């Protein structure tokens, strides 16, 4: 036996360690295609290439699996954006555009379906809605609050009440995301989501500009 080759037990252990991530990736594809309520754990097990009983060792409930999807597919992006905000040395307007660009990158993949799933199925899965609000929405709001405060302190933005502005800032981005992962899949009418969001950000930046000095 080649000494550089891992032993069968090592291969099995590596496979077992990789399996939860594979299950989560399969779950995201099915959730994006079929919705949360219509996707069974058995369907995810089949898509991940494991037995029906095996999935319950990793994820006892569908809610547990969806939380894992959010943690694997969205939370690393939030961590990256938090690091970008902490280390940014340029203008606050450029920082907002960088955050929006990262959101658009998420929007363009299967992970972009996660907000739509939460909004559409919050009534059926209230615990998931609360989890998403705490783990994703609250952290996103704090990020934008930091950027708006930074811009005001540097004289780049006029002072605004961040909690009132942030829904206006994020709303069109969320709208484009929802369109792309719902009606936009079936309609002839399509939007260039990047152009729409850039137009929106241009309007926002003009509205945030400091009042001219008399």
TIVEXMAR-493904 format. One line per 2 residues: their letters; for each residue x, y, z of C-alpha. Coordinates in pm, 1 decimal. Layout:
A	X:Y:Z ~ ...
This chain:
XX	0.0:0.0:0.0 ~ 126.8:345.3:-88.9
XX	217.4:515.6:243.7 ~ 104.0:849.2:102.9
XX	-246.1:712.1:43.2 ~ -491.1:777.3:328.0
XX	-620.9:465.2:500.9 ~ -979.8:353.0:442.1
XX	-1074.5:472.6:791.3 ~ -925.5:817.3:718.5
XX	-1112.3:836.5:388.3 ~ -1436.4:744.9:564.1
XX	-1375.7:1008.1:833.0 ~ -1308.1:1276.9:572.0
XX	-1620.7:1169.9:387.4 ~ -1827.3:1188.3:707.4
XX	-1690.1:1535.7:781.5 ~ -1774.1:1656.4:431.2
XX	-2123.2:1507.8:430.6 ~ -2309.8:1781.5:625.8
XX	-2187.9:2044.4:377.4 ~ -2299.0:1827.2:86.2
XX	-2640.8:1779.6:244.8 ~ -2675.3:2156.3:296.6
XX	-2580.2:2227.4:-66.7 ~ -2837.2:1974.0:-189.9
XX	-3100.0:2124.2:42.1 ~ -3039.5:2474.5:-92.2
XX	-3093.2:2356.7:-450.5 ~ -3420.7:2186.6:-357.5
XX	-3543.2:2470.3:-137.0 ~ -3471.9:2716.3:-420.6
XX	-3654.1:2501.1:-675.9 ~ -3949.9:2373.3:-473.2
XX	-3987.7:2589.7:-164.4 ~ -3940.7:2501.8:198.8
XX	-4276.8:2344.8:277.9 ~ -4274.8:2122.3:-33.3
XX	-3923.6:1985.5:23.1 ~ -3898.6:1675.8:240.1
XX	-3586.4:1562.6:423.2 ~ -3615.1:1239.2:225.4
XX	-3587.8:1440.4:-97.2 ~ -3273.5:1609.7:31.1
XX	-3122.3:1275.8:132.9 ~ -3178.5:1136.8:-216.1
XX	-3028.3:1446.9:-379.3 ~ -2725.6:1424.5:-148.1
XX	-2676.6:1056.1:-226.6 ~ -2735.8:924.2:124.1
XX	-2994.4:697.3:278.9 ~ -3322.6:835.1:405.2
XX	-3233.0:751.9:763.0 ~ -2883.5:898.8:750.3
XX	-2994.5:1260.0:710.4 ~ -3163.5:1256.4:1052.1
XX	-2826.8:1193.4:1219.2 ~ -2711.3:1532.0:1091.7
XX	-3036.2:1729.8:1081.2 ~ -3324.9:1600.7:1296.0
XX	-3574.3:1850.2:1147.7 ~ -3617.7:2054.5:834.6
XX	-3586.0:2370.6:1044.3 ~ -3242.6:2252.3:1162.2
XX	-3142.7:2194.7:801.4 ~ -3261.8:2537.3:690.0
XX	-3065.2:2704.3:970.0 ~ -2759.7:2517.2:844.9
XX	-2829.1:2645.2:493.0 ~ -2832.8:3003.5:619.3
XX	-2516.1:2950.9:823.6 ~ -2328.8:2793.4:531.9
XX	-2455.7:3007.7:245.3 ~ -2522.0:3353.9:393.2
XX	-2336.6:3407.2:718.8 ~ -1986.4:3380.5:563.7
XX	-2083.3:3664.4:330.3 ~ -2193.4:3877.3:625.6
XX	-1861.6:3807.2:798.3 ~ -1675.7:3914.2:482.7
XX	-1877.2:4234.2:455.0 ~ -1819.9:4312.8:823.3
XX	-1445.8:4279.8:760.4 ~ -1474.5:4504.3:453.2
XX	-1652.6:4772.7:655.4 ~ -1399.8:4750.9:938.0
XX	-1101.9:4783.7:704.5 ~ -1235.1:5030.1:445.9
XX	-1026.7:5343.1:393.3 ~ -1213.5:5501.9:102.6
XX	-1535.6:5698.5:81.6 ~ -1853.9:5586.7:254.6
XX	-2039.6:5601.8:-77.3 ~ -1790.9:5351.7:-222.8
XX	-1845.1:5134.0:82.7 ~ -2222.4:5127.4:32.4
XX	-2168.8:5033.0:-331.3 ~ -1929.3:4755.3:-227.7
XX	-2190.6:4612.7:10.2 ~ -2459.3:4635.1:-258.4
XX	-2230.8:4460.0:-507.7 ~ -2174.3:4173.9:-263.6
XX	-2550.0:4147.0:-212.9 ~ -2597.3:4126.9:-589.4
XX	-2343.0:3845.0:-612.4 ~ -2546.1:3650.6:-357.7
XX	-2864.8:3736.3:-546.4 ~ -2732.2:3579.2:-864.3
XX	-2681.3:3234.3:-708.3 ~ -2910.8:2985.6:-537.8
XX	-2845.4:3156.4:-203.1 ~ -3043.9:3451.7:-335.3
XX	-3357.5:3241.4:-292.0 ~ -3316.7:3229.1:87.2
XX	-3475.7:3569.6:165.6 ~ -3766.0:3482.7:-64.5
XX	-3814.0:3151.3:116.6 ~ -3817.1:3323.2:455.8
XX	-4064.2:3591.0:346.9 ~ -4300.7:3351.0:174.1
XX	-4300.9:3083.5:445.7 ~ -4261.0:3286.0:765.4
XX	-4618.9:3205.3:864.2 ~ -4557.1:2831.1:838.8
XX	-4212.5:2842.7:1000.6 ~ -4212.1:3126.9:1256.8
XX	-3900.6:2992.4:1433.7 ~ -3707.8:3017.3:1108.0
XX	-3831.8:3374.0:1058.4 ~ -3709.6:3469.2:1406.5
XX	-3375.9:3298.0:1347.1 ~ -3331.5:3482.2:1014.4
XX	-3422.6:3816.1:1171.3 ~ -3165.2:3766.1:1447.5
XX	-2880.6:3612.3:1247.1 ~ -2909.1:3794.7:913.0
XX	-3135.5:4099.2:920.0 ~ -3010.6:4245.7:1248.2
XX	-2646.9:4210.4:1147.0 ~ -2717.6:4365.7:808.4
XX	-2892.1:4661.7:970.4 ~ -2599.4:4718.7:1203.7
XX	-2362.1:4719.5:906.7 ~ -2556.2:4989.2:724.1
XX	-2592.6:5190.3:1045.1 ~ -2214.2:5188.2:1084.7
XX	-2160.8:5303.5:726.9 ~ -2417.5:5583.6:751.7
XX	-2271.9:5699.8:1082.9 ~ -1922.5:5688.2:932.7
XX	-2033.7:5897.6:636.2 ~ -2197.7:6157.2:861.0
XX	-1892.9:6180.6:1088.2 ~ -1664.6:6234.8:787.1
XX	-1893.9:6500.3:641.6 ~ -1972.4:6284.9:337.2
XX	-2341.3:6237.5:425.9 ~ -2589.7:6465.8:591.2
XX	-2713.5:6330.6:925.1 ~ -3011.4:6098.7:886.4
XX	-3206.6:5862.0:1108.4 ~ -3048.7:5534.3:994.7
XX	-3339.7:5314.5:1101.2 ~ -3573.1:5515.1:875.8
XX	-3336.6:5526.1:578.2 ~ -3216.7:5165.8:570.2
XX	-3547.6:5013.0:447.1 ~ -3545.8:5271.4:167.5
XX	-3185.4:5185.1:86.9 ~ -3228.0:4806.9:90.2
XX	-3585.4:4785.3:-43.7 ~ -3512.3:4795.7:-420.1
XX	-3228.1:4545.6:-377.1 ~ -3467.9:4309.6:-200.8
XX	-3731.8:4371.1:-467.7 ~ -3488.7:4274.2:-745.8
XX	-3389.1:3965.0:-549.7 ~ -3750.8:3858.1:-501.8
XX	-3831.3:3923.1:-868.3 ~ -3529.5:3724.0:-987.1
XX	-3618.6:3422.4:-771.9 ~ -3996.5:3424.6:-821.3
XX	-4196.5:3600.1:-1094.8 ~ -3887.3:3673.5:-1303.6
XX	-3835.8:3301.7:-1361.2 ~ -4163.2:3279.9:-1550.2
XX	-4227.6:3624.9:-1701.0 ~ -4121.6:3775.9:-2033.0
XX	-4065.3:4105.7:-1855.0 ~ -3711.1:4116.1:-1720.0
XX	-3502.7:4377.5:-1541.4 ~ -3132.3:4443.2:-1552.8
XX	-3102.1:4417.1:-1175.1 ~ -2752.8:4565.1:-1165.2
XX	-2859.6:4869.7:-1365.1 ~ -3172.4:4911.9:-1149.5
XX	-2971.7:4895.8:-826.4 ~ -2700.4:5129.8:-954.5
XX	-2969.2:5383.1:-1052.6 ~ -3122.0:5350.8:-706.3
XX	-2785.0:5399.1:-534.5 ~ -2717.5:5709.2:-741.9
XX	-3046.6:5858.7:-618.5 ~ -2965.9:5760.9:-258.8
XX	-2616.4:5912.6:-276.2 ~ -2759.6:6239.5:-408.4
XX	-3014.2:6243.5:-127.3 ~ -2743.5:6182.2:133.2
XX	-2518.1:6459.8:5.6 ~ -2446.5:6726.7:269.0
XX	-2645.0:7046.7:255.5 ~ -2449.2:7312.6:65.1
XX	-2280.2:7570.5:286.0 ~ -2454.5:7908.9:258.0
